[in-house]
Amino acid sequence: VGLRVVRGPNWEWDTQDGGEGFVGTVVKNIEISRRVKVRWDSGQDFIYRIGAEDAYDLRVLDNSTVGVKHPGVECRGCGQKDISGLRWQCLDCPTLFDLCTLCFTNVKHDQRHVYFRRYHHPSSDPIVVHLDSEKPKIRLKGIFPGALVRRGADWNYDDEDGGSSSFGKVVPAPTGREMTPGNVWVQWPDEMDKSYPYRVGFSGKMDLKMAKAGIDGRYQPDTLPVL
């Protein structure tokens, strides 16, 4: 619960997710039936297969939201210490070169390098992935910087947003504050000089829902692990 996901290899649910590249959060694990409930950034909930009927409807985009870290491994793209979430290690570089998912999807590296080891957890066996130039890259869309949002299903902050009809904008973390995994910062129209943190995946909670998508990097679906 809390994983950030996109549609997977057996997807057959039209645009329940908003379209390919839109992101959601696992909010409930229905283990007995090998299914999960996903709340898409739009605020809509649906049930998907993670092995039921031998089908896998989802891929994992980000597992930093459930506390995954790689101690002692620094992202060479942004300098993040102890990479959170999936770890991507370039195999084309002569020396070790690791990236976090944000830098991997935003190509903070030599674009001619196409072979990477993907580590799901610090103790997991790496999976070699290939960035195929002939395959399309999908733009990520959802509650990212620039998105317009309003209070969501797990909102618990009274009228901090200015009221239930207010729309805010997702912004970068304030100077001196880190972007904690599973959280985003939002600026509301009544307080343009301040921003506040909210859960988007942390503990499986979604304090916000998207009114207009923000965009992030791009990904090739088969480089991401199946849930």
PAZA-262534 format. One record per residue (C-alpha): chain; residue in one letter; x, y, z negated; residue number from 1. Coordinates in steps of 0.1 Angstrom, whole numbers. Last residue first. Layout:
// residues N
+-----+------+-------+-------+-------+-----+
! mol ! type !    xx !    yy !    zz ! seq !
+-----+------+-------+-------+-------+-----+
!   A !    A !     X !     Y !     Z ! NUM !
...
+-----+------+-------+-------+-------+-----+
//
This chain:
// residues 227
+-----+------+-------+-------+-------+-----+
! mol ! type !    xx !    yy !    zz ! seq !
+-----+------+-------+-------+-------+-----+
!   A !    L !    33 !   -53 !    97 ! 227 !
!   A !    V !    54 !   -54 !   129 ! 226 !
!   A !    P !    87 !   -37 !   127 ! 225 !
!   A !    L !    94 !    -7 !   150 ! 224 !
!   A !    T !   117 !   -10 !   181 ! 223 !
!   A !    D !    89 !   -25 !   201 ! 222 !
!   A !    P !    69 !     7 !   200 ! 221 !
!   A !    Q !    95 !    31 !   215 ! 220 !
!   A !    Y !    95 !    62 !   194 ! 219 !
!   A !    R !    92 !    99 !   197 ! 218 !
!   A !    G !    97 !   127 !   172 ! 217 !
!   A !    D !    72 !   149 !   154 ! 216 !
!   A !    I !    39 !   166 !   163 ! 215 !
!   A !    G !    13 !   183 !   141 ! 214 !
!   A !    A !   -22 !   173 !   146 ! 213 !
!   A !    K !   -52 !   195 !   142 ! 212 !
!   A !    A !   -79 !   189 !   115 ! 211 !
!   A !    M !   -59 !   163 !    96 ! 210 !
!   A !    K !   -69 !   150 !    63 ! 209 !
!   A !    L !   -53 !   157 !    30 ! 208 !
!   A !    D !   -48 !   141 !    -5 ! 207 !
!   A !    M !   -41 !   107 !    10 ! 206 !
!   A !    K !   -30 !    82 !   -16 ! 205 !
!   A !    G !   -13 !    49 !   -11 ! 204 !
!   A !    S !    10 !    55 !   -40 ! 203 !
!   A !    F !    27 !    82 !   -18 ! 202 !
!   A !    G !    12 !    80 !    17 ! 201 !
!   A !    V !     4 !   116 !    23 ! 200 !
!   A !    R !     4 !   131 !   -12 ! 199 !
!   A !    Y !     4 !   169 !   -16 ! 198 !
!   A !    P !    30 !   196 !   -23 ! 197 !
!   A !    Y !    21 !   233 !   -25 ! 196 !
!   A !    S !    31 !   263 !    -6 ! 195 !
!   A !    K !    33 !   300 !   -16 ! 194 !
!   A !    D !    36 !   334 !     1 ! 193 !
!   A !    M !     6 !   328 !    24 ! 192 !
!   A !    E !   -17 !   324 !    -6 ! 191 !
!   A !    D !   -53 !   328 !     5 ! 190 !
!   A !    P !   -46 !   311 !    38 ! 189 !
!   A !    W !   -32 !   279 !    23 ! 188 !
!   A !    Q !     4 !   267 !    28 ! 187 !
!   A !    V !     9 !   230 !    27 ! 186 !
!   A !    W !    39 !   209 !    17 ! 185 !
!   A !    V !    41 !   172 !    25 ! 184 !
!   A !    N !    45 !   141 !     3 ! 183 !
!   A !    G !    51 !   104 !     9 ! 182 !
!   A !    P !    89 !   106 !     6 ! 181 !
!   A !    T !    98 !   138 !   -13 ! 180 !
!   A !    M !   107 !   168 !    10 ! 179 !
!   A !    E !   133 !   183 !   -13 ! 178 !
!   A !    R !   130 !   218 !   -29 ! 177 !
!   A !    G !   157 !   243 !   -28 ! 176 !
!   A !    T !   142 !   264 !    -1 ! 175 !
!   A !    P !   105 !   255 !     2 ! 174 !
!   A !    A !    96 !   222 !    20 ! 173 !
!   A !    P !    87 !   227 !    56 ! 172 !
!   A !    V !    51 !   237 !    64 ! 171 !
!   A !    V !    18 !   219 !    69 ! 170 !
!   A !    K !    -9 !   245 !    75 ! 169 !
!   A !    G !   -41 !   250 !    55 ! 168 !
!   A !    F !   -78 !   249 !    63 ! 167 !
!   A !    S !  -104 !   260 !    38 ! 166 !
!   A !    S !  -140 !   247 !    37 ! 165 !
!   A !    S !  -136 !   228 !     4 ! 164 !
!   A !    G !  -123 !   259 !   -14 ! 163 !
!   A !    G !   -93 !   281 !   -17 ! 162 !
!   A !    D !   -68 !   253 !   -14 ! 161 !
!   A !    E !   -61 !   252 !   -52 ! 160 !
!   A !    D !   -99 !   248 !   -56 ! 159 !
!   A !    D !   -99 !   218 !   -79 ! 158 !
!   A !    Y !   -66 !   198 !   -73 ! 157 !
!   A !    N !   -77 !   162 !   -71 ! 156 !
!   A !    W !   -80 !   154 !   -34 ! 155 !
!   A !    D !   -80 !   116 !   -28 ! 154 !
!   A !    A !  -104 !   116 !     2 ! 153 !
!   A !    G !   -90 !   146 !    20 ! 152 !
!   A !    R !   -87 !   184 !    15 ! 151 !
!   A !    R !   -80 !   203 !    48 ! 150 !
!   A !    V !   -52 !   202 !    73 ! 149 !
!   A !    L !   -38 !   220 !   102 ! 148 !
!   A !    A !    -6 !   204 !   114 ! 147 !
!   A !    G !    26 !   225 !   121 ! 146 !
!   A !    P !    49 !   203 !   101 ! 145 !
!   A !    F !    36 !   167 !   103 ! 144 !
!   A !    I !     2 !   153 !    93 ! 143 !
!   A !    G !    -4 !   135 !   126 ! 142 !
!   A !    K !    12 !   129 !   159 ! 141 !
!   A !    L !    43 !   109 !   170 ! 140 !
!   A !    R !    51 !   111 !   207 ! 139 !
!   A !    I !    55 !    78 !   224 ! 138 !
!   A !    K !    87 !    69 !   243 ! 137 !
!   A !    P !    81 !    52 !   276 ! 136 !
!   A !    K !   102 !    21 !   287 ! 135 !
!   A !    E !   127 !    23 !   315 ! 134 !
!   A !    S !   154 !    39 !   292 ! 133 !
!   A !    D !   152 !     8 !   269 ! 132 !
!   A !    L !   162 !    16 !   234 ! 131 !
!   A !    H !   174 !   -18 !   222 ! 130 !
!   A !    V !   169 !   -32 !   187 ! 129 !
!   A !    V !   191 !   -55 !   167 ! 128 !
!   A !    I !   174 !   -67 !   135 ! 127 !
!   A !    P !   193 !   -65 !   102 ! 126 !
!   A !    D !   189 !   -91 !    75 ! 125 !
!   A !    S !   171 !   -76 !    46 ! 124 !
!   A !    S !   188 !   -66 !    13 ! 123 !
!   A !    P !   187 !   -28 !    17 ! 122 !
!   A !    H !   152 !   -30 !    31 ! 121 !
!   A !    H !   139 !   -28 !    67 ! 120 !
!   A !    Y !   173 !   -25 !    83 ! 119 !
!   A !    R !   174 !   -18 !   120 ! 118 !
!   A !    R !   207 !   -24 !   138 ! 117 !
!   A !    F !   210 !    -2 !   169 ! 116 !
!   A !    Y !   217 !    -4 !   206 ! 115 !
!   A !    V !   210 !    25 !   229 ! 114 !
!   A !    H !   238 !    50 !   227 ! 113 !
!   A !    R !   236 !    74 !   257 ! 112 !
!   A !    Q !   213 !    97 !   237 ! 111 !
!   A !    D !   242 !   105 !   214 ! 110 !
!   A !    H !   225 !   112 !   180 ! 109 !
!   A !    K !   198 !   133 !   163 ! 108 !
!   A !    V !   173 !   117 !   186 ! 107 !
!   A !    N !   141 !   129 !   168 ! 106 !
!   A !    T !   129 !    94 !   163 ! 105 !
!   A !    F !   163 !    84 !   148 ! 104 !
!   A !    C !   166 !   115 !   128 ! 103 !
!   A !    L !   132 !   110 !   111 ! 102 !
!   A !    T !   138 !    73 !   108 ! 101 !
!   A !    C !   171 !    78 !    88 ! 100 !
!   A !    L !   203 !    74 !   107 !  99 !
!   A !    D !   235 !    55 !   102 !  98 !
!   A !    F !   268 !    57 !   121 !  97 !
!   A !    L !   296 !    33 !   112 !  96 !
!   A !    T !   326 !    38 !   135 !  95 !
!   A !    P !   332 !    30 !   172 !  94 !
!   A !    C !   296 !    40 !   179 !  93 !
!   A !    D !   276 !    17 !   202 !  92 !
!   A !    L !   261 !    -4 !   174 !  91 !
!   A !    C !   243 !    26 !   159 !  90 !
!   A !    Q !   228 !    18 !   124 !  89 !
!   A !    W !   191 !    26 !   118 !  88 !
!   A !    R !   177 !    25 !    83 !  87 !
!   A !    L !   140 !    23 !    76 !  86 !
!   A !    G !   128 !    41 !    45 !  85 !
!   A !    S !   149 !    65 !    24 !  84 !
!   A !    I !   186 !    68 !    32 !  83 !
!   A !    D !   207 !    71 !     0 !  82 !
!   A !    K !   219 !   106 !     6 !  81 !
!   A !    Q !   203 !   126 !    34 !  80 !
!   A !    G !   229 !   143 !    55 !  79 !
!   A !    C !   205 !   152 !    83 !  78 !
!   A !    G !   219 !   132 !   113 !  77 !
!   A !    R !   247 !   112 !    97 !  76 !
!   A !    C !   222 !    97 !    72 !  75 !
!   A !    E !   241 !    86 !    42 !  74 !
!   A !    V !   242 !    50 !    28 !  73 !
!   A !    G !   252 !    46 !    -8 !  72 !
!   A !    P !   219 !    32 !   -19 !  71 !
!   A !    H !   195 !    23 !     9 !  70 !
!   A !    K !   161 !    33 !    -3 !  69 !
!   A !    V !   125 !    18 !    -1 !  68 !
!   A !    G !   102 !    35 !   -26 !  67 !
!   A !    V !    67 !    27 !   -11 !  66 !
!   A !    T !    66 !    60 !     9 !  65 !
!   A !    S !   100 !    53 !    23 !  64 !
!   A !    N !    83 !    25 !    43 !  63 !
!   A !    D !    79 !    46 !    75 !  62 !
!   A !    L !    68 !    36 !   110 !  61 !
!   A !    V !    55 !     1 !   103 !  60 !
!   A !    R !    37 !   -15 !   132 !  59 !
!   A !    L !     0 !   -24 !   132 !  58 !
!   A !    D !   -26 !   -47 !   148 !  57 !
!   A !    Y !    -9 !   -80 !   143 !  56 !
!   A !    A !   -29 !  -110 !   155 !  55 !
!   A !    D !   -27 !  -147 !   146 !  54 !
!   A !    E !   -64 !  -146 !   138 !  53 !
!   A !    A !   -54 !  -129 !   106 !  52 !
!   A !    G !   -17 !  -121 !   106 !  51 !
!   A !    I !   -18 !   -84 !    97 !  50 !
!   A !    R !   -53 !   -76 !   110 !  49 !
!   A !    Y !   -69 !   -42 !   106 !  48 !
!   A !    I !   -97 !   -26 !    86 !  47 !
!   A !    F !  -107 !    10 !    93 !  46 !
!   A !    D !  -108 !    43 !    74 !  45 !
!   A !    Q !  -112 !    78 !    89 !  44 !
!   A !    G !   -94 !   108 !    74 !  43 !
!   A !    S !   -78 !   122 !   106 !  42 !
!   A !    D !   -45 !   111 !    92 !  41 !
!   A !    W !   -57 !    75 !    96 !  40 !
!   A !    R !   -67 !    57 !    65 !  39 !
!   A !    V !   -58 !    20 !    70 !  38 !
!   A !    K !   -74 !    -9 !    52 !  37 !
!   A !    V !   -53 !   -41 !    53 !  36 !
!   A !    R !   -59 !   -77 !    66 !  35 !
!   A !    R !   -46 !  -111 !    58 !  34 !
!   A !    S !   -80 !  -123 !    45 !  33 !
!   A !    I !   -69 !  -130 !    10 !  32 !
!   A !    E !   -44 !  -101 !    10 !  31 !
!   A !    I !   -69 !   -73 !    15 !  30 !
!   A !    N !   -42 !   -47 !    10 !  29 !
!   A !    K !   -57 !   -12 !     5 !  28 !
!   A !    V !   -46 !    23 !    14 !  27 !
!   A !    V !   -22 !    16 !    43 !  26 !
!   A !    T !   -15 !    51 !    58 !  25 !
!   A !    G !   -21 !    64 !    93 !  24 !
!   A !    V !    -2 !    79 !   122 !  23 !
!   A !    F !   -12 !    89 !   157 !  22 !
!   A !    G !    12 !    77 !   184 !  21 !
!   A !    E !   -14 !    60 !   206 !  20 !
!   A !    G !   -48 !    76 !   202 !  19 !
!   A !    G !   -69 !    89 !   174 !  18 !
!   A !    D !   -64 !    58 !   153 !  17 !
!   A !    Q !   -99 !    44 !   162 !  16 !
!   A !    T !   -90 !    52 !   198 !  15 !
!   A !    D !   -96 !    18 !   215 !  14 !
!   A !    W !   -95 !   -10 !   188 !  13 !
!   A !    E !   -76 !   -37 !   207 !  12 !
!   A !    W !   -42 !   -34 !   191 !  11 !
!   A !    N !   -23 !   -67 !   193 !  10 !
!   A !    P !    12 !   -52 !   195 !   9 !
!   A !    G !     8 !   -25 !   169 !   8 !
!   A !    R !    -9 !     8 !   163 !   7 !
!   A !    V !    10 !    32 !   140 !   6 !
!   A !    V !    18 !    29 !   103 !   5 !
!   A !    R !    29 !    48 !    71 !   4 !
!   A !    L !    31 !    23 !    42 !   3 !
!   A !    G !    14 !    34 !    11 !   2 !
!   A !    V !     0 !     0 !     0 !   1 !
+-----+------+-------+-------+-------+-----+
//
